[in-house]
Amino acid sequence: MTKKQRYTRNSFDCYRVKPNSRIVLRDWDAGDSHLFGKSESKARQELDKLCEQLDDMQKVLYAENKHKILIVLQGLDTAGKDSLIRHVFGPLNPQGIKVTSFKAPSEEDLAHDYLWRIHMAVPRAGEIAVFNRSHYEDILIVAVHNLVSSKIWKKRYTHINHFERMLTDEGTVILKFFLYIDKNEQKMRLQARLTKPHKRWKFQSSDLKERKLWPQYIKAYESVLSKTSTAYAPWYIIPSNKKWYRDFVVAHIVLKKLQALKMRYPKPENLKDIEII
């Protein structure tokens, strides 16, 4: 939410990007936690309850075998995509959830259009699919590093909007989360990777090169958030300086969306005359 909205809006929709909005990220508070002003320990307790409810909803989703849920996670380095997946979606039944981490495209990927590998990973009926990075990398990385001409990647805003429209028309619910941290928070998290032995394996020298491109990435994200948040596939800007608050907000939004689907377990067949011997 924006700093001006901080004390005036008490709904999780305050983090939702309205279609055709012009996003300026410096107006948003990466350290916001106004919807849960209690301690981290209490937030984690509340998250446990939310995850229990998510687990119940996932069971109905899987049994009903009707809806498809796509969760898109994007964020600058150290924003916490892996951590969020572990804390929010980790407790769910792995039979009904699929996590895909999109790395650099393979030769096979490059032999097809850029959405080919994405389409291969979208959820089937009864399934939750979580994208750790996504098709938006084909705008963000490409634009920041000038990998192709702007004439090519600027068309991708429209391509992606149409692709997501097609998915939703076919019954997919799409929720997109931009995990927003500020530059100082990223500095502290990168420093932790250097100084804490159990995190050192995560550090790569390329992290520092990417950090130098912070302004370019912010500009690219502002463009993506402004041009691709739609009524059918909305973006949410999630304050992520506080990891516990990030997880709490995402879990709450996903749960409310699942509850709004009014899912029901399928009616059992007539069991009146069945006898188990």
C-alpha positions, -999 to +999 in steps of 0.1 A: +000+000+000+011+036-004+024+056+025-007+078+022-030+048+024-013+033+054-037+044+081-068+048+060-074+014+045-079-017+066-085-043+039-060-066+022-073-051-011-051-021-002-022-041-017-040-049-049-029-029-080-059-015-098-060-020-135-045+009-155-028+023-124+005+041-127+027+025-101+056+044-085+072+020-060+088+048-039+053+057-028+048+022-014+060+012+021+080-020+020+081-020+058+043-017+063+026-041+087-005-021+096-030-050+092-013-071+119+003-047+144+011-075+169+043-093+175+060-116+151+054-146+173+016-139+173+017-135+135+034-169+131+007-184+153-020-168+131-002-180+100-004-216+114-041-212+116-043-198+081-023-227+068-046-252+085-075-235+067-056-235+034-050-272+038-087-277+043-095-256+012-069-275-009-085-308+000-119-296-013-102-281-044-085-314-052-117-334-046-140-311-065-115-312-095-130-281-110-109-250-103-072-243-111-051-220-090-020-202-103+001-183-078+028-161-094+057-149-072+081-122-083+106-101-064+141-086-064+169-108-051+165-118-014+128-108-015+120-142+000+102-162-027+116-196-015+109-187+022+073-178+015+067-210-005+081-230+024+061-213+051+028-207+033+025-236+008+049-261+024+023-274+049-001-283+021-005-318+006+022-321-021-002-343-041-022-312-050+004-285-054+032-280-079+060-255-076+080-245-107+112-224-105+119-208-137+157-205-144+175-195-175+157-211-205+172-243-219+179-250-256+146-267-259+128-237-243+146-213-267+135-234-297+099-224-289+081-192-281+089-177-247+055-187-232+059-224-242+076-235-210+051-214-190+021-230-205+036-265-198+036-256-161+001-241-156-022-260-131-045-287-141-080-290-126-079-294-088-043-282-085-024-252-071+006-242-092+032-218-077+056-200-100+089-190-084+097-164-110+076-166-141+068-154-176+074-119-164+112-126-164+109-124-202+101-087-198+121-079-167+155-095-173+153-089-210+146-052-206+172-046-178+199-064-196+189-054-232+188-090-244+165-082-272+153-050-288+126-030-271+103-035-301+102-072-292+098-071-254+073-042-253+049-064-272+050-090-244+028-069-221-001-075-245+010-111-251+009-119-214-024-101-207-040-122-235-023-154-223-037-148-187-071-139-201-072-172-219-062-191-188-089-174-167-115-180-194-106-217-191-112-217-154-078-207-139-077-184-109-046-162-111-030-143-082+002-125-087+024-113-058+053-088-061+073-092-029+086-057-023+117-050-002+136-017-001+173-014-011+185-012+025+167-044+034+183-062+005+217-050+016+212-065+051+200-098+036+229-100+013+252-093+042+236-121+062+244-145+034+280-135+037+283-137+075+260-166+084+275-200+076+242-217+069+233-190+044+267-185+027+259-211+000+232-187-013+256-159-020+269-154-056+290-126-069+264-120-096+241-108-067+262-077-064+262-071-101+224-073-101+222-050-071+239-023-091+210-024-115+185-017-087+171+015-104+166-003-137+148-032-120+125-009-101+116+009-133+109-024-151+088-037-122+068-004-121+060-009-158+050-045-154+028-038-124+012-008-142+005-026-175-004-062-165-025-059-133-060-068-146-094-075-130-089-112-140-052-115-130-044-089-104-010-080-090-006-074-052+024-054-040+033-072-007+054-054+019+082-078+025+108-062+047+091-081+076+091-117+065+064-127+089+041-100+076+048-110+040+037-146+047+007-136+067-007-113+040-001-137+011-017-166+031-047-145+039-053-133+003-050-168-011-073-183+015-100-156+009-098-163-028-103-200-023-132-195+001-149-172-024-150-201-049-177-218-028-162-252-034-180-284-023-169-320-019-185-341-047-217-359-038-209-395-030-225-423-051-254-442-037-238-463-009-271-477+005-267-513-007-229-515-005-215-540+021-179-543+030-169-579+035 
